[in-house]
Amino acid sequence: MKLRHRMLALAMGVLLLGTLMVVAYDSQAEAQAPQGTSSESDSLLLQLRQRQQSLDQREAELDERRRALDDREEALRAREEAQESGPQEPCAPRDPGAPTGPDEEPSPLIPEHSEQEAEPLDPERRAERLERLVRSVQSMKPEAAADLIVELPSDLAVEVIDELNPRNSGRIFDRMSPVDAARLSALLLGSQEVSP
């Protein structure tokens, strides 16, 4: 029986020793696991911080660009408003007694038919003058340009409108009476059925 007790005690000791070894192994594994995970998590945290800093820097740059664009846009709006509401620079001195507005009479200083009109200009000089006229019309307000183009001889009006950029010509047509806009549109398209 003693032998049996000894064997049982020995078996219990072996079991106890095995259990202690397993517990010691688990605690050692737990001690090592956080260190490995800690270095990985530290690495990930460092990468995340770097990424966040990069994103913050990029956001600051974008905010700065957005502010600069907003400032430019505001300056542009102010310039446009100043041009639209500001006084128009006169092309030539006006007679103080001369009427102003769209119903004004032709100036006596500019004859209805000058002798230059009787003599045809050479094509190069005419092209230069047409180009200057087109630039002048493009710089005018659409209402004033529409009034001017309607008063031009039909062939010249067609040439001017044909040279304008589409956006400007669209704004000018928008300010014309429907009859004048239709007449000039038909002339632009080369229609023969145009009534004055």
C-alpha positions in Angstrom: 0.0 0.0 0.0 2.9 2.2 0.7 4.0 1.7 -2.8 0.6 2.6 -4.1 0.6 5.8 -2.1 4.0 6.6 -3.3 3.0 6.0 -6.9 -0.1 8.1 -6.4 1.9 10.8 -4.7 4.4 10.6 -7.6 1.7 10.8 -10.2 0.1 13.7 -8.4 3.5 15.4 -8.3 4.0 14.9 -12.0 0.5 16.3 -12.7 1.2 19.2 -10.4 4.5 19.8 -12.1 2.9 19.6 -15.6 0.2 22.0 -14.5 2.8 24.4 -13.2 4.8 24.1 -16.4 1.7 24.9 -18.5 0.8 27.8 -16.3 4.4 29.1 -16.4 4.4 28.6 -20.2 1.1 30.5 -20.6 2.2 33.4 -18.4 5.5 33.6 -20.4 3.5 33.6 -23.7 1.3 36.3 -22.3 4.3 38.3 -21.3 5.8 38.0 -24.7 2.6 38.6 -26.7 2.0 42.1 -25.5 5.5 43.0 -26.3 5.2 41.8 -29.9 1.7 43.3 -30.2 2.9 46.5 -28.5 5.7 47.0 -31.1 3.2 46.3 -33.9 0.6 48.6 -32.4 3.3 51.3 -31.8 4.3 51.0 -35.4 0.7 51.3 -36.6 0.1 54.3 -34.3 3.2 56.0 -35.7 2.0 55.4 -39.2 -1.5 56.7 -38.4 0.0 59.8 -36.7 2.2 60.5 -39.8 -0.8 60.0 -42.1 -2.9 62.3 -39.9 -0.2 65.0 -40.0 0.0 64.6 -43.8 -3.7 64.9 -44.1 -3.8 68.0 -41.8 -1.1 69.6 -43.8 -2.9 68.9 -47.1 -6.1 70.3 -45.6 -4.3 73.4 -44.5 -2.9 73.9 -48.0 -6.4 73.3 -49.5 -7.9 75.8 -47.1 -5.3 78.4 -48.1 -5.9 77.8 -51.8 -9.7 78.1 -51.2 -9.2 81.4 -49.4 -7.0 82.7 -52.2 -9.6 81.6 -54.8 -12.4 83.2 -52.8 -10.4 86.5 -52.6 -9.8 86.4 -56.3 -13.4 85.7 -57.0 -14.5 88.6 -54.8 -12.0 90.9 -56.5 -13.3 89.9 -59.9 -16.9 90.4 -58.8 -16.0 93.9 -57.5 -14.3 94.7 -60.8 -17.3 93.5 -62.8 -19.7 95.6 -60.6 -17.4 98.6 -61.0 -17.4 98.2 -64.7 -21.1 97.7 -64.9 -22.1 100.5 -62.5 -19.2 102.9 -63.2 -19.4 105.8 -65.6 -18.7 104.9 -69.2 -15.7 106.6 -70.8 -16.8 108.7 -73.7 -15.2 107.9 -77.0 -15.4 111.5 -78.1 -16.4 114.8 -76.4 -20.1 115.3 -76.6 -21.9 118.6 -77.4 -23.5 119.6 -74.1 -26.8 120.4 -75.8 -26.9 117.1 -77.7 -29.6 114.6 -76.6 -28.5 111.4 -74.9 -30.1 108.0 -74.8 -31.3 105.4 -77.3 -33.6 107.9 -79.0 -31.0 110.4 -79.7 -30.5 112.0 -83.1 -27.3 111.5 -85.1 -24.6 113.9 -84.3 -24.2 116.8 -86.8 -20.4 116.3 -86.3 -20.6 112.9 -88.0 -22.1 113.2 -91.5 -24.6 110.6 -92.6 -22.6 109.7 -95.7 -19.0 110.8 -95.8 -16.9 110.9 -98.9 -14.8 108.1 -97.5 -17.7 105.8 -97.8 -17.9 106.5 -101.5 -14.3 105.3 -101.9 -13.9 101.6 -101.1 -11.0 100.9 -98.6 -8.3 98.4 -99.5 -9.1 95.0 -98.0 -6.3 95.1 -95.4 -7.4 98.5 -94.0 -11.0 97.5 -94.0 -10.2 94.3 -92.0 -8.3 96.4 -89.5 -11.2 98.8 -89.0 -13.7 95.9 -88.8 -11.5 94.3 -86.1 -11.4 97.5 -84.1 -15.2 97.9 -84.4 -15.6 94.3 -83.2 -13.4 94.9 -80.2 -15.3 98.0 -79.4 -18.6 96.2 -79.6 -17.4 93.4 -77.4 -16.3 95.9 -74.7 -19.7 97.6 -74.7 -22.6 96.7 -72.5 -25.0 94.3 -74.4 -27.8 96.9 -74.5 -25.6 99.5 -76.1 -24.1 97.0 -78.5 -27.5 95.9 -79.5 -28.6 99.5 -80.2 -25.5 100.1 -82.2 -25.7 96.9 -84.3 -29.4 97.5 -85.2 -28.5 100.9 -86.6 -25.6 99.6 -88.7 -26.1 98.8 -92.4 -27.2 95.2 -92.6 -24.1 93.9 -94.3 -21.8 95.5 -91.7 -24.0 94.3 -88.9 -23.7 90.8 -90.1 -19.9 91.1 -90.4 -19.6 92.4 -86.8 -21.9 89.8 -85.3 -20.1 87.1 -87.3 -16.8 88.2 -85.7 -18.1 88.4 -82.1 -17.6 85.5 -79.8 -20.8 83.5 -79.4 -21.3 84.4 -75.8 -21.2 88.1 -76.5 -23.4 87.8 -79.6 -25.9 85.8 -77.6 -26.1 88.5 -75.0 -26.5 91.2 -77.7 -29.3 89.3 -79.5 -31.0 88.9 -76.1 -31.2 92.7 -75.8 -32.6 93.3 -79.3 -36.2 93.4 -80.2 -37.5 90.1 -81.5 -38.0 91.6 -85.0 -34.4 92.9 -85.2 -32.9 89.7 -83.8 -34.9 87.6 -86.3 -33.8 89.9 -89.2 -30.2 89.8 -88.3 -30.3 86.0 -87.6 -31.8 85.5 -91.1 -29.1 87.7 -92.6 -26.4 85.7 -90.7 -27.8 82.5 -92.2 -27.8 84.0 -95.7 -31.6 83.9 -96.1 -33.0 85.7 -99.1 -36.4 86.2 -97.5 -35.5 89.1 -95.2 -37.9 91.9 -94.9 -36.7 95.3 -93.5 
